[in-house]
Amino acid sequence: MNNYDKCQKNLAGRNRMEDLFSVCGKIRLRKGEGRTLKAGGAWVYDNEIEWMSDGIIDGHLVEVLDFDDYFMGIGFINRKSKITVRMLARHTDVVDEAFIEERVRAAVEYRFDTVDTSACRLIFGEADFLPGLVIDKYSDVLVVESLALGIDRFKPLIVEKVKEILHEKGIDIRGVYERSDAKVRTLEGMERVKGFIGDEFDTNVEIVENGVHYMIDVVNGQKTGFFLDQKYNRLAMQKLCKDKRVLDCFTHMGTFALNAGIAGAKEVTGLDISEYAVEQARANAKLNGLEDTVHFKCANVLDELPKLNEAGEKYDVVILDPPAFTKSREATKNAIKGYREINMKGLKLVKDGGYLASCSCSHFMTQELLTKTIKEAAKAVHKRLRQVEFRTQSPDHPILWEAQESYYLKFFIFQVVDEK
């Protein structure tokens, strides 16, 4: 039985439609708590709760009350998680099928207003007021990631609503695959799962982004198969790469490297520690007819950059797109060291007057902290930086103010000048 059939069985039994929307109890916040929630945040932590009513069922809806019993909204509860309640509604005490359809429709319509939807993120969790859920669209395939117990119960309904709304726009989805295999699910007391939702289909999907063709493996690729959040940052780099020698570090599937290649770079090298990613990148280079100018090497970037420096290599453009060096506030100090080190090593390889693109995809590495770290790296290697652009994630990954977790990607482009 696949994931979809299991979900449908649940909906037919314990999770019947009326049960899905029923409120199983109430919680009351401690006096003075809920400040983030009141400012627009989406989470209630376990230490903010003073009282819970009897009969509460994890994964089901609860009413959230302030210390004085003022109604603050409805969310779904999971007492196994430090994020005990994730808010679903604030200004209504009725959550039903029409409510869910309205939420999904608003999310989809927003993407059609703001981005190229051939490949994009259609639902981005808390930023779309559907906490814990991600749905990405790759051509005519959807990939779903569910990270919270409560949204897991709504998942089959939300997927069907997405498909219906896309059909109205003339887009028929041929398959849905679930990639709910992130470790964070264990913090919710949930199993890590992946598999087809509905009928099986060919999970190798070709997409086109910024004029570059990619073959996406939604089963084995990182996250949901591809990093969509850098879409327009990759496009921004195209104008700087024509006739240039480019080094793309942490290239993954070759995304920045291929954007440089299609923009007319004379020579591009992509580095990644994953042999699987490098194989994908080489296949994508061939798919775009760029195999003669865009090359990839399997290497540890932190080890490879000093070797290139010792060999006297210099590049017109160096791109640093590392994985998140920290996924917790406690590990931020070590992450700062990592970002400082990688920027120092990258800066040494940029020609005088060349360009450095440097980014962080860690929510805990704030814009201010990343700015300070890059500044320290430049000072340490006697380089001066002239900022060209500061960018964030693509608009299909919207930043919801006061929901700080929705703002994670910081992307700088600098011109690098020797300090003489």
Order of alpha helices (4+ residues) and beta strands (2+ residues): alpha-alpha-beta-alpha-beta-beta-beta-beta-beta-alpha-beta-beta-beta-alpha-beta-beta-beta-beta-alpha-beta-alpha-beta-alpha-beta-alpha-beta-alpha-beta-alpha-beta-beta
